[in-house]
């Protein structure tokens, strides 16, 4: 299965349960990069439009580049009414955008799927002179809970270890994109609350997690339930998270 097909069966659950980006972190990004209502932004690997949604009211144009039809359809449903929003069926290394047309490239939870060797030249082609690259993610800051969750990320629990993003090829290394590894980090901390359904849904939204028709799904669900019960109080799990953005200029080949 190619990378952009991995989430075909996960699109709805991804859109519903994945953690969103903190608006304060996005505002800091825009301030540093000088992004305003006249700016043009490209969200590469835009998925269901979670990151794109933070820009549709604040820029002239936001290109949502996403090859997965199921995820792209959700973004279209939620964002098509915004004049700035443009959905494009394309890949990270062949965006179809014009040369020197973009002030900022944003990538949320997708940079590890890209081949840096072919993607970096494409980013350089579409960026305007002195354009920016921002990679965005939401990190799990509760180390004890993270350690407990490792039991779910095993073959015997139905987890597709070969699809785990920690196993992705070295040529997708984030630092290879930036000029002399020169980037700044924006980090906005917060606490999120999840009930059991939200917790399970978020775990199942990861591409290696088993679908409900997987024979090992009951084992995965039972193990997840045990973890939730151990760390939650009165049916609510509080998790420390952070929106983390790395912002810089792309390395010149």
Buried (B, 14 or more C-beta within 10 A) or exposed (E): EEBBEBBEBBBBBBBBBBBEBBEEBBBBBBEBBEBEEEBBBBBBBBBBBBBBBBBBEBBEBBBBBBBBEBBBBBBBEBBEEBEBBBBBEBBBBEBEBEEEBBBBBBBBBBBBBBBBEEBBEBBBBBBBEEBBBBBBBBEBBBEEBEEBBEBBBEEEBBBBEEBEBEEBEEEBEBEBBBEEEEBEEBBBBBEBEBEBEBBBBBBBBBBBBBEEEBEBBEBBBEBBEEBBEEBBEEEEBEBBBBBBBBBBBBBEE
